[in-house]
């Protein structure tokens, strides 16, 4: 875009943003973490970002730019926007309708004439109804389309699954514009729905730089510790990490695995659901090796930097990621990373430069790549230094905000022209 074209674009003054909760840290959620960093950068540039959500913690209750639907709803209304319940119990159409109605109620609280543009996730497809009911453009951000994530989790391809996929497709197709954090996510969505999008762009999730005291240092880490941060479930590949560790631990008698994340149950290839303790008991027969696996459970976000600093290698073993915030957080600290090529991770981590790749769902290959760094810590340190540099160049909030504001300006110009 030339400077003259940029000058003609309408200014972006106020953005409404749908989030699953607020503030960041209130719930462990990658969408929320990315939204918080984006909002901070945009607000610093004079753009007002209104948050619409149904899960606000006490610390954010007095923020005038946060619309709490849970507190503001009509006490006699039957509808309640609560995504965690909707995932489990609400029929696809009811969820599609109720999320849209909740968002519209939040937008009316702000004032429809005071919003230039709204960004929301694709979940449940509600953008289709909101686009019709508002005078400003809706930008759908593809955080995790259900046809991708729902399949990886192992959900049955039943009417509820197909209904949600269908309505999400309607919402994506109806939106004024679509953004995705990786080419994988955008291209997969376009192919799945056979879409011809009016305007679309790949814009990565932002990642703030880590303070110097959180930087990884080979001299300070424990060379016999490897780390996994994530849920024990099928998407994050916690089972693959445990299987890889079992192989490595037999060769490296002092090696320890620190597993930081909640146990949400992992479904195997045969459809059986395992808890983490059950999986360890069944898949690691040697008690001595099992005792070298330290499961910490859910950890507060501010506890993670110290865990990454202690480990020689941070593992990202996801079967699928639309982006991979866990990877970029480790990159920002300069940690050596072994990452699967699941989904968008292949774009985030550059094999041989900012980390090492392993095949999806392959514990043997994961163990081999980790062993490369156990045997060559200096190489691990080089990968970590490259990762920090690469993260700052591609994912810094200022870099991402420039891309977002340019794209938003184009979307508003399109709407003005029509």
URHUDA-V698624 format. One line per field, one symbol per residue. ss: DSSP state (H for helix, E for strand, - for the rest). psi: psi as a letter, one per 40 degrees, with the letter a starting at -180 (. if undefined). Layout:
# URHUDA-V698624
ss=???
psi=???
This chain:
# URHUDA-V698624
ss=--HHHHHH-----EEEEE---E-------HHHHHHHHHHHHHHH---EEEEEE--E-HHH-----EEEHHHH----------HHHHHHH--HHHHHHHHHHHHHHHHHHH-HHH--EEEEE-HHH-HHHHHHH---EEEEEE---HHHHHHHH-----HHHHHHHHHHHHHHHH--EEEE--HHHHHHHHHHH------EEE---------HHH-------EEEEEEEE--E-----HHHHHHHHHHHHHH----EEEEE--E--EE-----EE-HHHHHHHH---HHHH--EEEEE---HHHHHHHHHHEEEEEE--------HHHHHHHHH---EEEE----HHHH--E---EEEE----HHHHHHHHHHHHH-HHHHHHHHHHHHHHHHHHH-HHHHHHHHHHHHHHHHHHHHH-
psi=hidddddeiiihdhhhhhieiiahedihhdddddddddddddddeehhhhhhieghideedeheehhhdddeiheeidihhgddddddehidddddddddddddddddddhdeehdihhiieheeeddddddeieiihhhhgdgiddcdddddeiigaddddddddddddddddidihiieiddddddddddefigidhiihhiiihiiiideeiihddeiheehihhhiigiddefddddddddddddddgeehihhhhiihehhhadeehhiidddddddehdhddddeehhheahiideedddddddidhhhhfidhhdcgddddddddefihhhiifhbeddddhhhedeaiiiihegddddddddddddegddddddddddddddddddeiddddddddddddddddddddd.
